[in-house]
Structure formats: C-alpha cells, structure tokens
Amino acid sequence: MARIVMKFGGAVLASTEQIQEMAQKAIVEKDRGLDVVVVVAGMGQAANEMKRMVQHLTDEVSKRELAVLMSTCSQQSSALLAIALQEAGYGAVALTGWQAGIHTDSMYSHARIDYLDASRIEEHFTQGDIVVVAGEQGIDDMDNVTTLGKGGAETAAVALAVALDAERVDIYTNVDGVYTADPRYVPKAQQLQEISYDEMLELANLGSHIIHPRAVELAKKFQMPVIIRASRGESVGTLLKEEVEMEKNLVVRGVAFESDIIRLTVGYDAYSDASLADIFTVLAENRINVDIIVQAIIDGLKPTVSFSILKEEFAEALRVLEDSKLSLGFSFADFEIGLAKVSIIGSGMASNPGVAARMFDRLRRENIPVKMVSTSEIKVSVVVPQDDMIQAANALHNEFNLEQAIHI
C-alpha cells in the first residue's frame, strides 16, 4: 500500500477547531487507500508558555531538562490529533519521537537524527491505524529525550518518509506555497508551481521560513518529493524536486530577505595570530551558523575577519568567543547591528554571467549601500542597512522580472 507523510505546524494546530480540520485532511488521504503518518509540531503558543515558566524558575536551565520539557509540546499536539481522529471513527495512535524510532545524537536542544527504526509504525499500519508522531524530538543512545531544534518536525517528517519509502511529504503551513518573494512585503510576488531542492535550500537559508534547510537537505539527499501547501481549503501548493521546468526562462527565480543580521568582527594584533580554521571550528562545534565571511589583511592595519550571524545567535557567539579568546588569539571583537540580508536565487544564474552586476547596479540606482557580499553558483547575497531591506527586495524583484513567473 502506498504511503504518505503529512506535517502540520504549530500555527495550524492552535485550536480544537483547527485540530479537527487537520484531522479531516489526514482522513481524506486515508480514504484514498494510503497508509498515513502525521508529524506534528507543538501547538500555537505552547512552547512560549513553557519557556516563560522556566524563566520564572531559573536563569540557567539544564539543557537535558529543557529538552524533556519542550518535547511535551508536540506530544500534546499528537495526542489531541489522535483523539480527534478516533472521534471521527478512525483508528489512530499517538507516538512520541522515541516510540516512532527516531534516534539522535546527544545535543539535546539541537539534536540531529542518527538513524530511524520504523518497525513500530509498520505494526500500526497492519492494524489500519493513522499514526500521529510528535515531531521535533527523539532519543539518544543513553535513552535521554532530545529535541531537534528549529525545523525539527519537518525534518523528522522527511526522515520518516524515507524510512517508510513513502511517495511524498506534504507540509501544511499558513501559506499557499513557495513564492518568488514574501508576498506580505513584495506585492507582485508570484507563487511557483515547482522549485528545485537547491533553489529551495538557498531560499530557506537566506530568509524564507516556509521550510527548514535541514528538511530540504534530507529531501534532496534521498530524492523525496515534498509539497508545501496551505492548511486551509484545497491547495495545489509548490512541489520540491530535483529538476524543474524553467518558468518563462527566468534566470532569477526568487528574492529572499532577512532582518536582524549582525556583523561580528574579530581583530588580531598580527596576521600570524589569525586562524580562520580555529575560529570557525569553535563556532561550528557550538552549532553557531555563520554566513557571509570577509577577511581583511591590509599593510599597516590590524588584520580582521568579519562574519554575519542572526540576532538570536549573537549572545551565544560572543560567549563562545570570549571563552575561547586565549586559544583563538584575537585581541578584540566588535559588532554592527541594524543590518539585513537580501538575496537573489536561481539555478539559471550559473550559466548567465552578469547577474551580480545587474543586482549591484540596481541597488546603486536605488541609493542602497552594500556592506558585505556573498556569492555561489545559484545565489548572490548582500548585507544592507535594515531600513533599506524592503525597498531592495522590491527593486530586485522588479529588476529580474519575477512578476512574470507563472501564477497558480
């Protein structure tokens, strides 16, 4: 029997009415003759409420106990959805991450999936059950509960789909699909019928919060089709797959932007003290994501290395650098706030020279200063003042004719 994995985010499970609506979507797939697994995130504001309670108790919570606590958010969702399915007359069972066979490393709040044992889910399939899995969590080799961090539920959904040899993953969100830009800020943005894994990965890394990069990476690795669709009504959505038909030969297929970027600069007394490998190894070991990197070595000036990070990782990055200051050998650290990142993405950029030049020229004509630049084969990113972010996004959307993308 064919199988499907459905993922419901916290925003679409915020009330009992919404839970019943999501149950009906799972029932539709079950009635089509499919084996169904539903992976759920924590309901609405459940996670925020848990964090507020922790803050009243302590300033330094144990990472292990925090993972145990936060795992209960998605367990509430899974149990309530299973209850709604049972009330509708369908066999359903709620499983925690470890009951569903999700085994992880021991990073607790930022765990990665090591392997999956789907045998218990297979047993429930033979009984005709719809299986509802608490996403965002698993268990390590010492039987400690772990949580997967941001994007954990959709990453678990893709991993389960691979383990179960499902035909696809449907991710239900509060948007219709993937757009050429965020339609809330770029009025002429158009929905895409299809997008490649590589393009979606860049969009996800560069500010689009529709799907987490970890889930896209996993889908690409195992060539698992993913459809991103709206939770309300019947939505065609946007299909993620390896190769897509170029829509009207658009070289650039999306504009992404992200606010609250911080430029962190580390300086050294001498070039011999500087080691890019050491500094970024320390940051990576603490799972701090670094984006755009610029090293400056100029005669007569102290060498520096600058890199951009997200606002929420700033405090942790400073702590890690301060704790490692002696071993890393830097003399000072400085930072700049009030920045944003704006990016253009498209597989067609690799074979079309001059795209970056057009981007820089349009930003110059818009009087928007560029503070940092990063490029790859399919994207160009710039760091600009945050006050100019929306203007830059709309200007670049217009510059590359993205309003001509096929609208669904």
Stockholm file with secondary structure:
# STOCKHOLM 1.0

chainA/1-408         MARIVMKFGGAVLASTEQIQEMAQKAIVEKDRGLDVVVVVAGMGQAANEMKRMVQHLTDEVSKRELAVLMSTCSQQSSALLAIALQEAGYGAVALTGWQAGIHTDSMYSHARIDYLDASRIEEHFTQGDIVVVAGEQGIDDMDNVTTLGKGGAETAAVALAVALDAERVDIYTNVDGVYTADPRYVPKAQQLQEISYDEMLELANLGSHIIHPRAVELAKKFQMPVIIRASRGESVGTLLKEEVEMEKNLVVRGVAFESDIIRLTVGYDAYSDASLADIFTVLAENRINVDIIVQAIIDGLKPTVSFSILKEEFAEALRVLEDSKLSLGFSFADFEIGLAKVSIIGSGMASNPGVAARMFDRLRRENIPVKMVSTSEIKVSVVVPQDDMIQAANALHNEFNLEQAIHI
#=GR chainA/1-408 SS CCEEEEEECGGGGSSHHHHHHHHHHHHHHHHTTCEEEEEECCCTTHHHHHHHHHHHHCSSCCHHHHHHHHHHHHHHHHHHHHHHHHHTTCCEEEECTTTTTEEECSCGGGCCEEEECCHHHHHHHHTTCEEEEECSEEECTTSCEEECCTTHHHHHHHHHHHHTTCSEEEEEESSSSCBSSCTTTCTTCCBCSEEEHHHHHHHHHTTCCSSCHHHHHHHHHHTCCEEEEESSSCCCCEEEESCCCCGGGCSCCEEEEEEEEEEEEEECSSGGGCCHHHHHHHHHHTTCCCCCEEEECCTTSCCEEEEEEEGGGHHHHHHHHHHTHHHHTCCEEEEEEEEEEEEEECGGGGGCTTHHHHHHHHHHHTTCCCCEEEEETTEEEEEEEGGGHHHHHHHHHHHTTGGGSCCC
#=GC SS_cons         CCEEEEEECGGGGSSHHHHHHHHHHHHHHHHTTCEEEEEECCCTTHHHHHHHHHHHHCSSCCHHHHHHHHHHHHHHHHHHHHHHHHHTTCCEEEECTTTTTEEECSCGGGCCEEEECCHHHHHHHHTTCEEEEECSEEECTTSCEEECCTTHHHHHHHHHHHHTTCSEEEEEESSSSCBSSCTTTCTTCCBCSEEEHHHHHHHHHTTCCSSCHHHHHHHHHHTCCEEEEESSSCCCCEEEESCCCCGGGCSCCEEEEEEEEEEEEEECSSGGGCCHHHHHHHHHHTTCCCCCEEEECCTTSCCEEEEEEEGGGHHHHHHHHHHTHHHHTCCEEEEEEEEEEEEEECGGGGGCTTHHHHHHHHHHHTTCCCCEEEEETTEEEEEEEGGGHHHHHHHHHHHTTGGGSCCC
//
